[in-house]
Amino acid sequence: MSIATHLMVYGIIWWLVFFMALPFGVRTPEEAGETPEKGSAESAPVRPRLWLKAGVTTLVAGVLWGVYYAVAAYDLLGFRDYVGT
């Protein structure tokens, strides 16, 4: 497989993990005991901590991509034996 394929797989894994991580630790102003700012939605998060979530996502996606690479490079599942028979 080419480097472009590996980058695309990593990108897909990264975005999937990022969207799964977004709801963790999010609190609305009501849950935090604050009043929402005028003009913002009542459900808007107080402190979304996106940089922290992006960093954790990068690490988790790297581990998952490593598992993908090991399975693909070393043919651990052997699915090619069943394709095209």
Gaussian input, Z-matrix of N, CA and C with variables (Angstrom, degrees):
# hf/3-21g

backbone

0 1
 N
 C     1     B1
 C     2     B2     1     A1
 N     3     B3     2     A2     1     D1
 C     4     B4     3     A3     2     D2
 C     5     B5     4     A4     3     D3
 N     6     B6     5     A5     4     D4
 C     7     B7     6     A6     5     D5
 C     8     B8     7     A7     6     D6
 N     9     B9     8     A8     7     D7
 C    10    B10     9     A9     8     D8
 C    11    B11    10    A10     9     D9
 N    12    B12    11    A11    10    D10
 C    13    B13    12    A12    11    D11
 C    14    B14    13    A13    12    D12
 N    15    B15    14    A14    13    D13
 C    16    B16    15    A15    14    D14
 C    17    B17    16    A16    15    D15
 N    18    B18    17    A17    16    D16
 C    19    B19    18    A18    17    D17
 C    20    B20    19    A19    18    D18
 N    21    B21    20    A20    19    D19
 C    22    B22    21    A21    20    D20
 C    23    B23    22    A22    21    D21
 N    24    B24    23    A23    22    D22
 C    25    B25    24    A24    23    D23
 C    26    B26    25    A25    24    D24
 N    27    B27    26    A26    25    D25
 C    28    B28    27    A27    26    D26
 C    29    B29    28    A28    27    D27
 N    30    B30    29    A29    28    D28
 C    31    B31    30    A30    29    D29
 C    32    B32    31    A31    30    D30
 N    33    B33    32    A32    31    D31
 C    34    B34    33    A33    32    D32
 C    35    B35    34    A34    33    D33
 N    36    B36    35    A35    34    D34
 C    37    B37    36    A36    35    D35
 C    38    B38    37    A37    36    D36
 N    39    B39    38    A38    37    D37
 C    40    B40    39    A39    38    D38
 C    41    B41    40    A40    39    D39
 N    42    B42    41    A41    40    D40
 C    43    B43    42    A42    41    D41
 C    44    B44    43    A43    42    D42
 N    45    B45    44    A44    43    D43
 C    46    B46    45    A45    44    D44
 C    47    B47    46    A46    45    D45
 N    48    B48    47    A47    46    D46
 C    49    B49    48    A48    47    D47
 C    50    B50    49    A49    48    D48
 N    51    B51    50    A50    49    D49
 C    52    B52    51    A51    50    D50
 C    53    B53    52    A52    51    D51
 N    54    B54    53    A53    52    D52
 C    55    B55    54    A54    53    D53
 C    56    B56    55    A55    54    D54
 N    57    B57    56    A56    55    D55
 C    58    B58    57    A57    56    D56
 C    59    B59    58    A58    57    D57
 N    60    B60    59    A59    58    D58
 C    61    B61    60    A60    59    D59
 C    62    B62    61    A61    60    D60
 N    63    B63    62    A62    61    D61
 C    64    B64    63    A63    62    D62
 C    65    B65    64    A64    63    D63
 N    66    B66    65    A65    64    D64
 C    67    B67    66    A66    65    D65
 C    68    B68    67    A67    66    D66
 N    69    B69    68    A68    67    D67
 C    70    B70    69    A69    68    D68
 C    71    B71    70    A70    69    D69
 N    72    B72    71    A71    70    D70
 C    73    B73    72    A72    71    D71
 C    74    B74    73    A73    72    D72
 N    75    B75    74    A74    73    D73
 C    76    B76    75    A75    74    D74
 C    77    B77    76    A76    75    D75
 N    78    B78    77    A77    76    D76
 C    79    B79    78    A78    77    D77
 C    80    B80    79    A79    78    D78
 N    81    B81    80    A80    79    D79
 C    82    B82    81    A81    80    D80
 C    83    B83    82    A82    81    D81
 N    84    B84    83    A83    82    D82
 C    85    B85    84    A84    83    D83
 C    86    B86    85    A85    84    D84
 N    87    B87    86    A86    85    D85
 C    88    B88    87    A87    86    D86
 C    89    B89    88    A88    87    D87
 N    90    B90    89    A89    88    D88
 C    91    B91    90    A90    89    D89
 C    92    B92    91    A91    90    D90
 N    93    B93    92    A92    91    D91
 C    94    B94    93    A93    92    D92
 C    95    B95    94    A94    93    D93
 N    96    B96    95    A95    94    D94
 C    97    B97    96    A96    95    D95
 C    98    B98    97    A97    96    D96
 N    99    B99    98    A98    97    D97
 C   100   B100    99    A99    98    D98
 C   101   B101   100   A100    99    D99
 N   102   B102   101   A101   100   D100
 C   103   B103   102   A102   101   D101
 C   104   B104   103   A103   102   D102
 N   105   B105   104   A104   103   D103
 C   106   B106   105   A105   104   D104
 C   107   B107   106   A106   105   D105
 N   108   B108   107   A107   106   D106
 C   109   B109   108   A108   107   D107
 C   110   B110   109   A109   108   D108
 N   111   B111   110   A110   109   D109
 C   112   B112   111   A111   110   D110
 C   113   B113   112   A112   111   D111
 N   114   B114   113   A113   112   D112
 C   115   B115   114   A114   113   D113
 C   116   B116   115   A115   114   D114
 N   117   B117   116   A116   115   D115
 C   118   B118   117   A117   116   D116
 C   119   B119   118   A118   117   D117
 N   120   B120   119   A119   118   D118
 C   121   B121   120   A120   119   D119
 C   122   B122   121   A121   120   D120
 N   123   B123   122   A122   121   D121
 C   124   B124   123   A123   122   D122
 C   125   B125   124   A124   123   D123
 N   126   B126   125   A125   124   D124
 C   127   B127   126   A126   125   D125
 C   128   B128   127   A127   126   D126
 N   129   B129   128   A128   127   D127
 C   130   B130   129   A129   128   D128
 C   131   B131   130   A130   129   D129
 N   132   B132   131   A131   130   D130
 C   133   B133   132   A132   131   D131
 C   134   B134   133   A133   132   D132
 N   135   B135   134   A134   133   D133
 C   136   B136   135   A135   134   D134
 C   137   B137   136   A136   135   D135
 N   138   B138   137   A137   136   D136
 C   139   B139   138   A138   137   D137
 C   140   B140   139   A139   138   D138
 N   141   B141   140   A140   139   D139
 C   142   B142   141   A141   140   D140
 C   143   B143   142   A142   141   D141
 N   144   B144   143   A143   142   D142
 C   145   B145   144   A144   143   D143
 C   146   B146   145   A145   144   D144
 N   147   B147   146   A146   145   D145
 C   148   B148   147   A147   146   D146
 C   149   B149   148   A148   147   D147
 N   150   B150   149   A149   148   D148
 C   151   B151   150   A150   149   D149
 C   152   B152   151   A151   150   D150
 N   153   B153   152   A152   151   D151
 C   154   B154   153   A153   152   D152
 C   155   B155   154   A154   153   D153
 N   156   B156   155   A155   154   D154
 C   157   B157   156   A156   155   D155
 C   158   B158   157   A157   156   D156
 N   159   B159   158   A158   157   D157
 C   160   B160   159   A159   158   D158
 C   161   B161   160   A160   159   D159
 N   162   B162   161   A161   160   D160
 C   163   B163   162   A162   161   D161
 C   164   B164   163   A163   162   D162
 N   165   B165   164   A164   163   D163
 C   166   B166   165   A165   164   D164
 C   167   B167   166   A166   165   D165
 N   168   B168   167   A167   166   D166
 C   169   B169   168   A168   167   D167
 C   170   B170   169   A169   168   D168
 N   171   B171   170   A170   169   D169
 C   172   B172   171   A171   170   D170
 C   173   B173   172   A172   171   D171
 N   174   B174   173   A173   172   D172
 C   175   B175   174   A174   173   D173
 C   176   B176   175   A175   174   D174
 N   177   B177   176   A176   175   D175
 C   178   B178   177   A177   176   D176
 C   179   B179   178   A178   177   D177
 N   180   B180   179   A179   178   D178
 C   181   B181   180   A180   179   D179
 C   182   B182   181   A181   180   D180
 N   183   B183   182   A182   181   D181
 C   184   B184   183   A183   182   D182
 C   185   B185   184   A184   183   D183
 N   186   B186   185   A185   184   D184
 C   187   B187   186   A186   185   D185
 C   188   B188   187   A187   186   D186
 N   189   B189   188   A188   187   D187
 C   190   B190   189   A189   188   D188
 C   191   B191   190   A190   189   D189
 N   192   B192   191   A191   190   D190
 C   193   B193   192   A192   191   D191
 C   194   B194   193   A193   192   D192
 N   195   B195   194   A194   193   D193
 C   196   B196   195   A195   194   D194
 C   197   B197   196   A196   195   D195
 N   198   B198   197   A197   196   D196
 C   199   B199   198   A198   197   D197
 C   200   B200   199   A199   198   D198
 N   201   B201   200   A200   199   D199
 C   202   B202   201   A201   200   D200
 C   203   B203   202   A202   201   D201
 N   204   B204   203   A203   202   D202
 C   205   B205   204   A204   203   D203
 C   206   B206   205   A205   204   D204
 N   207   B207   206   A206   205   D205
 C   208   B208   207   A207   206   D206
 C   209   B209   208   A208   207   D207
 N   210   B210   209   A209   208   D208
 C   211   B211   210   A210   209   D209
 C   212   B212   211   A211   210   D210
 N   213   B213   212   A212   211   D211
 C   214   B214   213   A213   212   D212
 C   215   B215   214   A214   213   D213
 N   216   B216   215   A215   214   D214
 C   217   B217   216   A216   215   D215
 C   218   B218   217   A217   216   D216
 N   219   B219   218   A218   217   D217
 C   220   B220   219   A219   218   D218
 C   221   B221   220   A220   219   D219
 N   222   B222   221   A221   220   D220
 C   223   B223   222   A222   221   D221
 C   224   B224   223   A223   222   D222
 N   225   B225   224   A224   223   D223
 C   226   B226   225   A225   224   D224
 C   227   B227   226   A226   225   D225
 N   228   B228   227   A227   226   D226
 C   229   B229   228   A228   227   D227
 C   230   B230   229   A229   228   D228
 N   231   B231   230   A230   229   D229
 C   232   B232   231   A231   230   D230
 C   233   B233   232   A232   231   D231
 N   234   B234   233   A233   232   D232
 C   235   B235   234   A234   233   D233
 C   236   B236   235   A235   234   D234
 N   237   B237   236   A236   235   D235
 C   238   B238   237   A237   236   D236
 C   239   B239   238   A238   237   D237
 N   240   B240   239   A239   238   D238
 C   241   B241   240   A240   239   D239
 C   242   B242   241   A241   240   D240
 N   243   B243   242   A242   241   D241
 C   244   B244   243   A243   242   D242
 C   245   B245   244   A244   243   D243
 N   246   B246   245   A245   244   D244
 C   247   B247   246   A246   245   D245
 C   248   B248   247   A247   246   D246
 N   249   B249   248   A248   247   D247
 C   250   B250   249   A249   248   D248
 C   251   B251   250   A250   249   D249
 N   252   B252   251   A251   250   D250
 C   253   B253   252   A252   251   D251
 C   254   B254   253   A253   252   D252

   B1=1.4505
   B2=1.5243
   B3=1.2987
   B4=1.4622
   B5=1.5330
   B6=1.3119
   B7=1.4670
   B8=1.5225
   B9=1.3239
   B10=1.4645
   B11=1.5272
   B12=1.3148
   B13=1.4711
   B14=1.5146
   B15=1.3273
   B16=1.4634
   B17=1.5246
   B18=1.3308
   B19=1.4671
   B20=1.5253
   B21=1.3106
   B22=1.4654
   B23=1.5340
   B24=1.3197
   B25=1.4632
   B26=1.5236
   B27=1.3370
   B28=1.4592
   B29=1.5251
   B30=1.3331
   B31=1.4617
   B32=1.5244
   B33=1.3033
   B34=1.4633
   B35=1.5229
   B36=1.3271
   B37=1.4746
   B38=1.5196
   B39=1.3468
   B40=1.4606
   B41=1.5252
   B42=1.3393
   B43=1.4625
   B44=1.5175
   B45=1.3268
   B46=1.4682
   B47=1.5261
   B48=1.3300
   B49=1.4701
   B50=1.5230
   B51=1.3318
   B52=1.4696
   B53=1.5240
   B54=1.3261
   B55=1.4613
   B56=1.5258
   B57=1.3211
   B58=1.4645
   B59=1.5231
   B60=1.3348
   B61=1.4622
   B62=1.5250
   B63=1.3145
   B64=1.4620
   B65=1.5335
   B66=1.3309
   B67=1.4600
   B68=1.5287
   B69=1.3343
   B70=1.4600
   B71=1.5250
   B72=1.3119
   B73=1.4535
   B74=1.5150
   B75=1.3113
   B76=1.4697
   B77=1.5239
   B78=1.3222
   B79=1.4645
   B80=1.5165
   B81=1.3183
   B82=1.4646
   B83=1.5249
   B84=1.3265
   B85=1.4709
   B86=1.5274
   B87=1.3266
   B88=1.4676
   B89=1.5276
   B90=1.3290
   B91=1.4660
   B92=1.5255
   B93=1.3301
   B94=1.4629
   B95=1.5240
   B96=1.3271
   B97=1.4528
   B98=1.5108
   B99=1.3117
   B100=1.4511
   B101=1.5238
   B102=1.3298
   B103=1.4621
   B104=1.5300
   B105=1.3153
   B106=1.4695
   B107=1.5264
   B108=1.3295
   B109=1.4567
   B110=1.5189
   B111=1.3148
   B112=1.4489
   B113=1.5287
   B114=1.3187
   B115=1.4524
   B116=1.5126
   B117=1.3267
   B118=1.4652
   B119=1.5256
   B120=1.3204
   B121=1.4560
   B122=1.5235
   B123=1.3225
   B124=1.4715
   B125=1.5207
   B126=1.3201
   B127=1.4626
   B128=1.5262
   B129=1.3186
   B130=1.4672
   B131=1.5285
   B132=1.3240
   B133=1.4650
   B134=1.5206
   B135=1.3295
   B136=1.4589
   B137=1.5258
   B138=1.3257
   B139=1.4686
   B140=1.5178
   B141=1.3271
   B142=1.4644
   B143=1.5316
   B144=1.3433
   B145=1.4740
   B146=1.5226
   B147=1.3248
   B148=1.4580
   B149=1.5241
   B150=1.3287
   B151=1.4641
   B152=1.5214
   B153=1.3084
   B154=1.4602
   B155=1.5182
   B156=1.3174
   B157=1.4595
   B158=1.5213
   B159=1.3226
   B160=1.4642
   B161=1.5327
   B162=1.3225
   B163=1.4681
   B164=1.5137
   B165=1.3158
   B166=1.4615
   B167=1.5248
   B168=1.3210
   B169=1.4643
   B170=1.5183
   B171=1.3194
   B172=1.4622
   B173=1.5262
   B174=1.3260
   B175=1.4676
   B176=1.5276
   B177=1.3138
   B178=1.4677
   B179=1.5250
   B180=1.3239
   B181=1.4641
   B182=1.5244
   B183=1.3096
   B184=1.4561
   B185=1.5170
   B186=1.3186
   B187=1.4663
   B188=1.5239
   B189=1.3245
   B190=1.4635
   B191=1.5273
   B192=1.3428
   B193=1.4545
   B194=1.5290
   B195=1.3116
   B196=1.4631
   B197=1.5242
   B198=1.3211
   B199=1.4692
   B200=1.5215
   B201=1.3316
   B202=1.4689
   B203=1.5236
   B204=1.3284
   B205=1.4568
   B206=1.5281
   B207=1.3164
   B208=1.4628
   B209=1.5244
   B210=1.3246
   B211=1.4631
   B212=1.5294
   B213=1.3281
   B214=1.4661
   B215=1.5259
   B216=1.3220
   B217=1.4620
   B218=1.5246
   B219=1.3141
   B220=1.4600
   B221=1.5227
   B222=1.3326
   B223=1.4628
   B224=1.5359
   B225=1.3222
   B226=1.4644
   B227=1.5261
   B228=1.3115
   B229=1.4618
   B230=1.5185
   B231=1.2989
   B232=1.4502
   B233=1.5160
   B234=1.3204
   B235=1.4544
   B236=1.5208
   B237=1.3176
   B238=1.4765
   B239=1.5253
   B240=1.3131
   B241=1.4615
   B242=1.5198
   B243=1.3245
   B244=1.4597
   B245=1.5220
   B246=1.3211
   B247=1.4570
   B248=1.5274
   B249=1.3210
   B250=1.4537
   B251=1.5015
   B252=1.3167
   B253=1.4660
   B254=1.4919
   A1=109.25
   A2=114.62
   A3=119.39
   A4=110.97
   A5=114.74
   A6=120.49
   A7=110.81
   A8=116.96
   A9=120.36
   A10=110.93
   A11=117.16
   A12=120.71
   A13=110.57
   A14=116.44
   A15=120.03
   A16=111.38
   A17=117.25
   A18=120.13
   A19=111.63
   A20=117.03
   A21=120.63
   A22=111.00
   A23=117.16
   A24=120.25
   A25=109.61
   A26=117.33
   A27=119.91
   A28=110.71
   A29=117.53
   A30=120.93
   A31=112.27
   A32=116.73
   A33=119.93
   A34=110.52
   A35=116.46
   A36=119.77
   A37=110.02
   A38=117.47
   A39=120.91
   A40=111.05
   A41=117.00
   A42=119.65
   A43=111.93
   A44=117.86
   A45=119.82
   A46=110.94
   A47=116.48
   A48=120.25
   A49=110.45
   A50=117.75
   A51=120.60
   A52=111.42
   A53=117.18
   A54=119.37
   A55=111.71
   A56=117.83
   A57=119.90
   A58=111.21
   A59=117.70
   A60=121.37
   A61=113.11
   A62=118.21
   A63=120.69
   A64=114.76
   A65=120.87
   A66=118.25
   A67=115.71
   A68=119.05
   A69=120.20
   A70=111.59
   A71=116.65
   A72=122.71
   A73=115.66
   A74=118.09
   A75=121.03
   A76=109.20
   A77=115.19
   A78=120.81
   A79=109.06
   A80=115.78
   A81=121.01
   A82=108.76
   A83=117.66
   A84=118.83
   A85=112.60
   A86=116.47
   A87=119.57
   A88=110.95
   A89=116.76
   A90=120.42
   A91=111.82
   A92=116.25
   A93=120.86
   A94=112.34
   A95=118.05
   A96=121.30
   A97=113.51
   A98=117.41
   A99=121.87
   A100=109.42
   A101=115.49
   A102=119.50
   A103=107.78
   A104=117.19
   A105=118.49
   A106=111.15
   A107=115.28
   A108=119.78
   A109=109.15
   A110=115.19
   A111=119.65
   A112=109.72
   A113=115.49
   A114=121.54
   A115=114.61
   A116=118.30
   A117=119.86
   A118=109.65
   A119=115.38
   A120=120.32
   A121=109.83
   A122=114.80
   A123=118.68
   A124=111.40
   A125=117.31
   A126=120.94
   A127=112.62
   A128=118.30
   A129=121.09
   A130=109.47
   A131=117.81
   A132=119.76
   A133=112.11
   A134=115.21
   A135=121.17
   A136=109.63
   A137=117.25
   A138=123.09
   A139=108.21
   A140=119.82
   A141=120.36
   A142=113.92
   A143=119.36
   A144=124.22
   A145=112.30
   A146=115.96
   A147=121.24
   A148=112.96
   A149=118.45
   A150=119.92
   A151=111.33
   A152=116.96
   A153=120.27
   A154=110.69
   A155=116.30
   A156=120.45
   A157=111.25
   A158=117.84
   A159=120.88
   A160=110.64
   A161=116.85
   A162=120.13
   A163=112.78
   A164=115.94
   A165=120.10
   A166=109.91
   A167=116.58
   A168=121.10
   A169=110.45
   A170=117.79
   A171=121.48
   A172=110.65
   A173=116.48
   A174=119.80
   A175=111.74
   A176=116.83
   A177=120.74
   A178=110.47
   A179=117.24
   A180=120.56
   A181=110.47
   A182=118.25
   A183=121.03
   A184=112.34
   A185=116.28
   A186=120.09
   A187=110.59
   A188=117.25
   A189=120.46
   A190=111.43
   A191=116.65
   A192=119.01
   A193=110.28
   A194=117.43
   A195=121.03
   A196=111.66
   A197=116.29
   A198=120.47
   A199=109.62
   A200=116.68
   A201=120.49
   A202=110.48
   A203=117.33
   A204=120.87
   A205=111.12
   A206=117.02
   A207=120.17
   A208=111.02
   A209=116.16
   A210=120.03
   A211=110.60
   A212=117.25
   A213=120.63
   A214=111.88
   A215=118.19
   A216=121.16
   A217=112.42
   A218=116.57
   A219=119.87
   A220=112.97
   A221=116.71
   A222=123.12
   A223=111.08
   A224=115.58
   A225=120.84
   A226=113.36
   A227=117.58
   A228=119.37
   A229=112.60
   A230=117.70
   A231=120.88
   A232=114.55
   A233=117.99
   A234=120.08
   A235=111.88
   A236=117.73
   A237=119.65
   A238=111.96
   A239=117.20
   A240=120.24
   A241=111.82
   A242=117.12
   A243=121.09
   A244=113.13
   A245=118.02
   A246=122.44
   A247=108.71
   A248=115.71
   A249=120.47
   A250=115.39
   A251=118.00
   A252=119.29
   A253=111.75
   D1=151.71
   D2=-177.66
   D3=-85.86
   D4=166.60
   D5=178.46
   D6=-63.88
   D7=-33.88
   D8=178.79
   D9=-63.49
   D10=-38.46
   D11=177.50
   D12=-63.39
   D13=-44.25
   D14=-179.83
   D15=-65.32
   D16=-38.79
   D17=177.46
   D18=-65.51
   D19=-39.65
   D20=178.65
   D21=-65.87
   D22=-41.89
   D23=178.40
   D24=-63.96
   D25=-43.10
   D26=177.62
   D27=-61.40
   D28=-42.55
   D29=179.34
   D30=-62.07
   D31=-41.82
   D32=178.53
   D33=-65.24
   D34=-44.83
   D35=178.05
   D36=-61.53
   D37=-42.18
   D38=-178.08
   D39=-60.42
   D40=-48.23
   D41=-178.61
   D42=-65.78
   D43=-38.38
   D44=177.78
   D45=-61.88
   D46=-46.35
   D47=179.55
   D48=-65.99
   D49=-39.22
   D50=179.92
   D51=-62.09
   D52=-45.74
   D53=179.46
   D54=-67.17
   D55=-29.07
   D56=175.74
   D57=-73.70
   D58=-28.53
   D59=-177.90
   D60=-84.51
   D61=-18.74
   D62=-175.23
   D63=-55.64
   D64=-42.58
   D65=-176.55
   D66=-75.08
   D67=-11.85
   D68=-176.59
   D69=-71.02
   D70=130.62
   D71=175.69
   D72=74.58
   D73=11.21
   D74=-178.69
   D75=-85.90
   D76=131.33
   D77=177.63
   D78=-127.91
   D79=138.60
   D80=176.22
   D81=-80.37
   D82=164.52
   D83=177.71
   D84=-58.09
   D85=-34.91
   D86=179.11
   D87=-64.35
   D88=-42.31
   D89=178.95
   D90=-68.94
   D91=-29.85
   D92=-179.64
   D93=-85.14
   D94=-5.07
   D95=179.97
   D96=79.44
   D97=23.02
   D98=179.82
   D99=-115.49
   D100=166.91
   D101=174.21
   D102=-98.81
   D103=138.33
   D104=-179.55
   D105=-68.51
   D106=149.50
   D107=178.18
   D108=-67.40
   D109=149.65
   D110=179.98
   D111=-65.88
   D112=131.30
   D113=179.51
   D114=94.10
   D115=-9.10
   D116=178.12
   D117=-101.59
   D118=158.10
   D119=-179.64
   D120=-70.22
   D121=147.63
   D122=179.37
   D123=-67.41
   D124=-22.45
   D125=-178.55
   D126=-92.48
   D127=2.94
   D128=-179.97
   D129=-67.39
   D130=135.84
   D131=-178.37
   D132=-68.74
   D133=148.14
   D134=179.54
   D135=-73.70
   D136=-52.82
   D137=-179.54
   D138=-134.91
   D139=92.22
   D140=-175.66
   D141=-72.82
   D142=-20.77
   D143=179.28
   D144=51.15
   D145=54.36
   D146=-176.38
   D147=-66.87
   D148=-35.28
   D149=179.78
   D150=-66.07
   D151=-39.20
   D152=176.87
   D153=-64.59
   D154=-43.93
   D155=179.46
   D156=-65.47
   D157=-37.00
   D158=177.74
   D159=-66.36
   D160=-39.18
   D161=178.14
   D162=-66.06
   D163=-45.80
   D164=178.10
   D165=-64.57
   D166=-38.97
   D167=178.24
   D168=-61.51
   D169=-40.39
   D170=179.69
   D171=-61.82
   D172=-42.66
   D173=179.15
   D174=-66.98
   D175=-47.23
   D176=-179.21
   D177=-64.17
   D178=-42.50
   D179=179.30
   D180=-65.21
   D181=-34.29
   D182=176.45
   D183=-63.99
   D184=-41.84
   D185=177.38
   D186=-65.70
   D187=-45.63
   D188=179.35
   D189=-64.35
   D190=-37.94
   D191=177.24
   D192=-66.26
   D193=-36.44
   D194=176.68
   D195=-60.83
   D196=-40.08
   D197=176.32
   D198=-64.75
   D199=-44.70
   D200=177.20
   D201=-58.56
   D202=-46.07
   D203=-177.74
   D204=-63.17
   D205=-42.59
   D206=179.58
   D207=-62.35
   D208=-42.97
   D209=179.47
   D210=-65.56
   D211=-42.43
   D212=-177.36
   D213=-74.50
   D214=-43.37
   D215=-174.08
   D216=-74.14
   D217=-38.27
   D218=-176.73
   D219=-100.82
   D220=6.59
   D221=176.53
   D222=50.91
   D223=51.62
   D224=-175.93
   D225=-70.70
   D226=-30.24
   D227=-179.18
   D228=-89.09
   D229=-23.82
   D230=177.63
   D231=66.27
   D232=30.85
   D233=-178.52
   D234=-71.45
   D235=-17.54
   D236=179.79
   D237=-68.24
   D238=-19.91
   D239=177.29
   D240=-67.55
   D241=-25.87
   D242=-174.77
   D243=-99.84
   D244=-9.38
   D245=-177.58
   D246=-87.26
   D247=130.91
   D248=174.61
   D249=79.37
   D250=20.27
   D251=-179.56
   D252=-87.81

